[in-house]
Amino acid sequence: SVSLSYADSLHFPDNFTFGVSTASYQIEGGWNASDKGENIWDRMTHEHPNWIADRSNGDVACDSYNQWKTDIGMIKNLSVDFYRFSLSWSRLLPTGFSNYINPDGVRYYNSIINELLGNNIQPVVTLYHWDLPQPIQNEGGWPNIVTANYFVDYANTVFNLFGDRVKTWITFNEPFEVCQSGYGGGDKAPRISSSGISDYLCGKTLLIAHAKVYHLYGYYYRSKQKGHVGITTNTAWIEPKTNKLEDLEAAELVLKMTLGWWANPIFSKTGDYPQEMKDRIANISKSQNFFKSRLPNFHRDEIKMIQGTADFFGINHYSTLLASYSPLPNNVTVSFDNDVHVKLEVDPTWRPTAASFIYDVPWGFRKLLNWIKKEYGNPPVFVTENGFGDLGQLNDVDRINYLKGYLDALVKAVRIDGCNVYSYCVWSLMDNMEWAQGFTLKFGLYQVNFTDPKRKRVAKSSVEFYKNVIRTRMVPS
Ligand code: GBH
């Protein structure tokens, strides 16, 4: 609250926790070890190496399939409270379906979970970080509503296997990326290009799948396992370019159609998609001669089923964009971008970074946290990712500067603005397979040598920086 003294306001609360994050496809390798099945990233990188910046793939990645114990040593050295990692669905259920559980996959994740707990590090587990089993994609993948049921079976298997020890579950990492970038013409597997149609179908499936898994946990596991289930959304902060009303509305529309698409059905009092999003897509669909809106609607019972299905609001945040109004022409083609139809750009004074989508704009983080507080009634927020991409140098001063700025914005949002954020996590533990960027872009606190068959890891300067923040519970000036 505002009454805190200045010095006090710069400290993270005692119960605030810090962590570090990875994802299965980006670090594990062992792509066909033992019985592991093929997933959509295996398939896409093998069939279309030219879709990856350096023609690489995740076949070996950081070799964490073999080196998980070294990884946990690094995590221990960071003195973080928790480790956020994801499970490879195809490693546990090679075909995606729950009729056969791969013992090697079970052994692998048991070893990791037990070693973490033995070192007093809490496992935070993401069920889905983009690696859909290929056989399920063969049935249509996320745009097919039946995929929700297969996801529930997978989650059931996982709660059964690991829920005695894992107490924090994240159903989906970044549903916006899964649907928009995977099915709406982006660069993520399976790279289906059906913007304005498949992305919305995918979105409906994901929201239903998430809610069913939340209820599954509630009915069968919660009273015994006593854990928490949430979802991780993502967005840049969208700042209106000017104070003109049309630009303010444009910025708000973008937030509603990227973050609100997921957050409104789960966290708002009304449930369902944001009204602005529904109206917008319905009107444009009509002008395009569709009988119905391309945004598939929810039935009343589905709206109820989805509402309130998260114990925390997970958010990944990296950067800020400026929005301005752009008049909608008469005949727009079918696409998500045309449904939003807002001009997005960056301020020319912001310095570009190695990651094309990241600008170092820490005040945007504070504004975003305040927007979530206002829009959704100050839910408990878990910052599941924030980080900086560069070329991998050990003396990573730009990463340290970036983290400093964003952690400072965060501690102010918590102590001065009263935002209910209780946890923060850096992306990423180590350099890894950065999706379509391959190994050309590095987010790690630890460097990984990808030309070395041993994939030797070395601490960057940011390791000491982060340890110091955690130890002192404040951001150095
Ligand atoms: C996270 O997503 C992922 O969860 C993680 O796996 C990944 O390694 C990490 O980021 C670093 O990239 O403006 O056209 O350039 C971040 C999601 C990726 C969403 C980039 C926005 C910008 C596309 N963001 N994307 S563009």
Boltz pocket constraint, residues with backbone or C-beta under 6 A from the ligand:
constraints:
  - pocket:
      binder: B
      contacts: [[A, 23], [A, 173], [A, 174], [A, 177], [A, 234], [A, 316], [A, 356], [A, 357], [A, 385], [A, 427], [A, 433], [A, 434], [A, 443]]
      max_distance: 6.0
